[in-house]
Amino acid sequence: MRWWWQAAVPVDEPLLHVPPLPIDDVIRRGDQASRLLQDPVLAGAFAEIRQDAYRMWLDSQPSENVRREELYRIIQALELVRGKLRAYRGAARLKVAEREQEEAREAAEA
């Protein structure tokens, strides 16, 4: 049995090993993610999609299991996007804190 997130074909292993981004890129991406998470239009779109999916699920018949699974995957996809944006924001905050600690250490040594 294959789950929906499993690849139907083997994944090339080198593609799974992405080199880390430079610190400035991590911080920039985190800032952009933070703006997206605070954007009322994006938040509204996510909320409407979620509400529509729940409404369609409630209106579905018990025999419509394929449709119900699709609605479930839609909601899960929204959460994956939101979670990834939060991870980007968190990584940026961590890098900023690390940079500030290093700058403070360098200033103390000088």
C-alpha positions as CSV (number, residue, x, y, z in Angstrom):
1,M,0.0,0.0,0.0
2,R,1.3,3.4,-0.9
3,W,0.4,6.6,1.0
4,W,-0.5,9.8,-0.9
5,W,2.8,11.5,0.1
6,Q,5.0,8.6,-1.1
7,A,6.6,9.0,-4.5
8,A,5.3,6.7,-7.2
9,V,8.9,6.6,-8.5
10,P,12.2,6.5,-6.6
11,V,13.5,9.9,-5.6
12,D,17.1,10.8,-6.7
13,E,19.0,10.9,-3.4
14,P,21.3,13.9,-4.3
15,L,18.1,16.0,-4.7
16,L,17.3,15.4,-1.1
17,H,20.5,17.0,0.1
18,V,20.0,20.7,-0.4
19,P,23.0,22.8,0.8
20,P,22.1,25.3,3.6
21,L,21.3,28.8,2.7
22,P,23.5,31.7,3.6
23,I,22.5,33.4,6.8
24,D,21.3,36.6,5.1
25,D,19.0,34.5,2.8
26,V,17.6,32.6,5.8
27,I,16.8,35.9,7.5
28,R,15.3,37.5,4.4
29,R,13.2,34.4,3.8
30,G,12.0,34.5,7.4
31,D,11.1,38.2,7.1
32,Q,9.0,37.4,4.0
33,A,7.4,34.4,5.7
34,S,6.5,36.6,8.7
35,R,4.9,39.2,6.5
36,L,2.9,36.5,4.7
37,L,1.7,35.0,8.1
38,Q,0.5,38.5,9.1
39,D,-1.1,39.3,5.8
40,P,-4.9,39.5,6.3
41,V,-5.7,38.6,2.7
42,L,-3.7,35.4,2.9
43,A,-5.1,34.6,6.3
44,G,-8.6,35.2,4.9
45,A,-8.0,33.0,1.9
46,F,-6.7,30.2,4.1
47,A,-9.7,30.5,6.4
48,E,-12.2,30.5,3.5
49,I,-10.6,27.4,1.9
50,R,-10.7,25.6,5.3
51,Q,-14.3,26.6,5.9
52,D,-15.3,25.5,2.3
53,A,-13.5,22.2,2.8
54,Y,-15.3,21.6,6.1
55,R,-18.6,22.6,4.6
56,M,-18.2,20.2,1.6
57,W,-17.1,17.4,4.0
58,L,-20.2,17.9,6.1
59,D,-22.4,18.0,3.0
60,S,-20.8,14.8,1.6
61,Q,-22.4,11.4,1.8
62,P,-20.7,8.6,3.8
63,S,-20.1,6.8,0.5
64,E,-18.0,9.7,-0.9
65,N,-14.8,8.5,0.7
66,V,-12.6,9.7,-2.2
67,R,-14.1,13.2,-1.9
68,R,-13.6,13.2,1.9
69,E,-10.0,12.2,1.6
70,E,-9.4,14.9,-1.0
71,L,-10.9,17.5,1.4
72,Y,-8.7,16.2,4.2
73,R,-5.6,16.5,2.0
74,I,-6.6,20.1,1.1
75,I,-6.7,21.0,4.8
76,Q,-3.5,19.2,5.5
77,A,-1.8,21.1,2.6
78,L,-2.8,24.4,4.0
79,E,-1.3,23.4,7.4
80,L,1.9,22.3,5.7
81,V,2.2,25.7,4.0
82,R,1.5,27.5,7.3
83,G,3.9,25.2,9.1
84,K,6.7,25.8,6.6
85,L,6.2,29.6,6.8
86,R,6.4,29.4,10.6
87,A,9.6,27.3,10.3
88,Y,11.1,29.9,8.0
89,R,10.2,32.6,10.5
90,G,11.7,30.6,13.4
91,A,14.9,29.8,11.5
92,A,15.4,33.5,10.8
93,R,14.8,34.5,14.4
94,L,17.4,31.9,15.5
95,K,20.0,33.2,13.0
96,V,19.4,36.8,14.1
97,A,19.9,35.8,17.7
98,E,23.1,33.8,16.8
99,R,24.4,36.8,14.8
100,E,23.7,39.2,17.7
101,Q,25.5,36.8,20.2
102,E,28.5,36.6,17.9
103,E,28.6,40.4,17.5
104,A,28.3,40.9,21.3
105,R,31.2,38.3,21.8
106,E,33.4,40.1,19.2
107,A,32.7,43.5,20.8
108,A,33.6,42.1,24.3
109,E,36.9,40.7,22.9
110,A,37.8,44.0,21.3
